[in-house]
């Protein structure tokens, strides 16, 4: 058994066609056939059944079971390549959302320069959910992300660094601007602008709306927090964002909600359990903890 045979089999489960798999890998069809036979001999079972009359290909139960393991094996192989390449280049690939970057990263920069780590840092910025996907795929080593729900994934290690509230934000001209607090149900009578699905905010928004028993009218979804704030500042709509997104000079008004058990944002450091924690990585993580706490 070799990795190439597993790749052929994995693609065959997807395509259900020997010819397509051969074309995909630029090999002859007998090459694929012999690879499957080697696997069937290895596991002493039938993995594939062919109906020549109807030109149909069926993956047996044993084949589907094997494919579950092959999927993980090939993913681990891909991650190994990504991680070793980063190690050889002495890179730390760090991902974070733009809002978390604005809140935390300026305080980290001086320390990274002092320790010489900044030259080894490659940063990615995107929504927390997208950063999490990149970590799982091996394109990012460590992420600083926001989560509304617990992170349940046996491939990942996580550390909660800070818990923050969400706030209703309105423009200075909004009828709500002078209120000390407001319920989400009352706020739902106004149009909303929200962040896109790559961010943690939509999860909190859906949760608070469900608790309040309302379906707010969303007029726009933005992938840029600054665009969202500008829309809110003009009184076109209101929004519901994490307090770490609100900066001192923002032209918007932040209002606490009166709702009980409102969702909170947990800022956490996340990395794959398979990541080699070199001395540089450990120092970098220690700096992140210090700044966050």
C-alpha positions in Angstrom: 0.0 0.0 0.0 1.3 3.5 -0.8 0.0 7.0 -0.7 -0.5 7.2 -4.5 -3.0 4.2 -4.3 -4.9 6.0 -1.6 -5.1 9.1 -3.7 -6.4 7.1 -6.6 -9.0 5.4 -4.4 -10.1 8.7 -2.8 -10.7 10.3 -6.2 -12.5 7.2 -7.4 -15.0 7.5 -4.5 -15.6 11.1 -5.7 -15.8 10.4 -9.5 -17.3 6.9 -9.5 -15.5 6.4 -12.8 -12.1 4.8 -13.6 -11.6 6.7 -16.8 -12.2 10.1 -15.1 -9.7 9.2 -12.3 -7.1 8.2 -14.9 -7.5 11.5 -16.8 -7.4 13.4 -13.5 -4.0 11.9 -12.6 -2.8 11.7 -16.2 -2.2 7.9 -16.0 -3.6 4.9 -17.8 -6.9 3.3 -16.6 -5.1 -0.1 -15.7 -2.9 1.9 -13.3 -6.0 2.9 -11.4 -7.4 -0.7 -11.6 -4.3 -2.2 -10.2 -4.1 0.3 -7.4 -7.6 -0.6 -6.3 -6.8 -4.3 -6.5 -3.7 -3.8 -4.3 -5.9 -2.0 -1.7 -8.5 -4.8 -1.8 -5.7 -7.3 -1.2 -4.3 -5.3 1.7 -7.6 -5.1 3.4 -8.9 -8.5 2.3 -12.2 -7.0 1.2 -14.1 -5.8 -1.9 -14.0 -2.0 -2.1 -15.6 -1.4 -5.5 -18.3 -3.3 -7.4 -18.8 -2.7 -11.1 -22.1 -3.3 -13.0 -20.8 -3.7 -16.6 -24.3 -3.9 -18.0 -25.3 -0.5 -16.7 -21.8 1.0 -16.6 -22.3 1.7 -12.9 -19.7 1.8 -10.1 -20.7 1.2 -6.5 -18.4 1.8 -3.5 -19.0 -1.0 -1.0 -19.6 -0.4 2.7 -15.9 -1.4 3.3 -14.9 1.1 0.7 -16.8 3.9 2.2 -15.3 3.1 5.6 -11.8 3.1 4.2 -12.5 6.4 2.5 -13.3 8.0 5.8 -9.8 7.1 7.1 -8.1 8.0 3.7 -9.7 11.4 3.8 -8.0 12.1 7.2 -4.7 10.5 6.2 -4.5 12.7 3.0 -5.4 15.8 5.0 -2.7 15.0 7.6 -0.2 14.5 4.8 -1.2 17.9 3.3 -0.9 19.5 6.7 2.6 18.0 7.2 3.8 19.6 4.0 2.4 23.0 5.0 3.8 22.9 8.5 7.3 21.6 7.5 7.5 24.2 4.7 6.7 27.0 7.3 9.3 25.5 9.7 12.0 25.4 7.1 11.3 29.0 6.3 11.2 29.9 10.0 7.8 31.4 9.4 4.9 31.9 11.9 1.7 32.2 9.8 -0.7 34.2 12.0 -4.3 35.0 11.2 -6.9 37.3 12.8 -10.0 39.2 12.0 -9.6 43.0 11.1 -11.5 44.0 14.2 -9.3 41.9 16.5 -6.2 43.2 14.6 -7.2 46.8 15.3 -7.8 46.1 18.9 -4.8 43.9 19.8 -2.1 44.0 17.2 -0.8 47.6 17.7 0.2 46.7 21.3 2.0 43.6 20.1 4.2 45.2 17.4 6.8 46.7 19.7 7.3 43.4 21.5 7.7 41.5 18.3 10.3 44.0 17.0 12.2 43.7 20.3 12.3 39.9 20.2 13.1 39.7 16.5 9.9 37.8 15.8 8.3 40.4 13.5 10.6 39.4 10.6 9.3 35.8 10.9 5.7 36.7 11.0 3.4 36.4 8.0 -0.1 37.8 8.8 -3.5 37.1 7.3 -6.6 39.2 8.0 -10.1 37.9 7.4 -13.3 37.1 9.4 -12.9 34.8 12.3 -14.7 31.9 10.7 -12.5 32.2 7.6 -9.3 32.3 9.7 -10.5 29.2 11.5 -11.0 27.4 8.1 -7.4 28.4 7.1 -6.0 27.0 10.3 -7.8 23.7 9.7 -6.5 23.6 6.1 -2.9 24.3 7.2 -2.6 27.7 5.6 -2.4 29.5 9.0 -0.6 28.2 12.1 -2.1 30.3 14.8 -5.2 32.4 14.9 -6.7 35.1 17.1 -10.4 34.8 16.5 -13.7 35.7 18.1 -16.2 32.9 18.9 -19.8 33.1 20.2 -20.2 29.4 20.6 -17.7 26.9 22.1 -15.1 25.6 19.7 -15.5 21.9 19.4 -12.9 20.3 17.1 -10.5 17.5 18.1 -7.9 18.8 15.7 -7.6 22.1 17.4 -6.2 23.5 20.7 -7.6 26.8 22.0 -7.1 29.3 24.8 -9.7 31.8 25.8 -8.0 35.2 26.3 -10.8 37.7 26.8 -14.6 37.8 26.9 -16.4 40.9 25.5 -19.9 42.1 25.1 -21.9 43.0 22.0 -23.4 46.5 21.7 -26.1 48.1 19.6 -24.6 51.0 17.6 -26.6 53.8 16.1 -25.8 57.1 14.4 -25.8 60.4 16.4 -29.1 61.5 14.8 -30.9 58.2 15.7 -33.9 58.4 18.1 -32.0 55.8 20.1 -28.8 57.8 20.5 -29.7 59.4 23.8 -30.9 56.1 25.4 -28.8 54.6 28.2 -29.9 51.1 27.3 -32.4 49.4 25.0 -33.9 46.0 24.4 -33.1 44.2 21.2 -36.8 43.8 20.6 -37.2 47.6 20.5 -34.1 48.0 18.3 -35.5 45.4 15.8 -38.0 48.0 14.6 -35.0 49.8 12.9 -33.2 48.5 9.7 -29.9 46.7 10.4 -26.6 46.5 8.6 -24.5 43.5 9.7 -21.2 41.9 9.0 -20.9 39.0 6.5 -20.8 35.3 7.3 -17.0 35.1 7.6 -17.3 36.9 10.9 -18.6 35.8 14.3 -21.1 38.7 14.6 -23.9 37.0 12.5 -23.9 34.1 14.9 -24.5 36.5 17.8 -27.0 38.5 15.8 -29.1 35.3 15.0 -28.9 34.2 18.7 -30.1 37.5 20.2 -32.8 37.9 17.6 -34.0 34.3 18.3 -34.0 35.0 22.1 -36.0 38.2 21.5 -38.4 36.5 19.1 -37.9 39.0 16.3 -36.7 38.9 12.7 -35.0 42.3 12.1 -34.9 43.7 8.6 -31.3 43.5 7.3 -30.7 46.0 4.5 -27.0 45.3 3.9 -24.3 42.8 4.7 -20.8 44.1 4.7 -17.4 42.4 4.8 -15.8 45.6 6.1 -16.3 47.0 9.6 -15.5 50.5 8.6 -18.1 50.5 5.9 -20.6 49.2 8.4 -19.8 52.1 10.8 -20.1 54.7 8.1 -23.6 53.4 7.1 -24.6 53.5 10.8 -23.1 57.0 11.4 -25.4 58.4 8.7 -28.5 57.1 10.4 -29.4 54.8 7.6 -29.4 51.7 9.8 -28.3 50.4 13.2 -26.0 47.5 13.9 -25.0 44.9 16.5 -21.3 44.5 16.9 -18.7 43.5 19.5 -17.4 46.2 21.7 -13.8 45.6 20.6 -14.9 46.9 17.2 -15.8 50.3 18.6 -13.0 52.8 18.6 -12.8 56.0 20.6 -13.1 58.3 17.5 -15.9 56.3 15.8 -18.8 58.6 14.8 -21.3 56.2 16.2 -23.1 55.8 19.6 -22.7 52.5 21.5 -25.7 51.4 23.6 -25.9 48.5 26.0 -28.7 46.0 25.7 -31.1 45.2 28.5 -31.6 41.6 27.3 -30.6 38.9 29.8 -28.2 36.1 28.6 -27.1 38.1 25.6 -24.4 36.4 23.6 -20.8 37.3 24.4 -17.7 37.2 22.2 -14.8 35.1 23.4 -11.4 36.1 21.9 -9.3 33.0 21.7 -6.0 31.9 20.4 -6.4 28.8 18.2 -3.9 26.4 16.6 -3.7 22.9 15.4 -2.7 20.2 17.9 -0.2 18.9 15.3 1.7 22.2 15.2 5.3 21.9 16.4 5.6 24.5 19.3 9.1 25.7 18.6 10.8 28.2 20.8 9.8 31.0 18.4 6.2 29.9 18.4 6.1 29.6 22.2 7.6 33.2 22.6 5.1 34.5 20.1 2.2 32.9 21.9 3.4 34.2 25.2 3.4 37.8 23.8 -0.2 37.4 22.6 -1.3 36.2 26.0 0.4 39.1 27.7 -1.2 41.7 25.5 -4.6 40.1 25.6 -4.8 39.8 29.3 
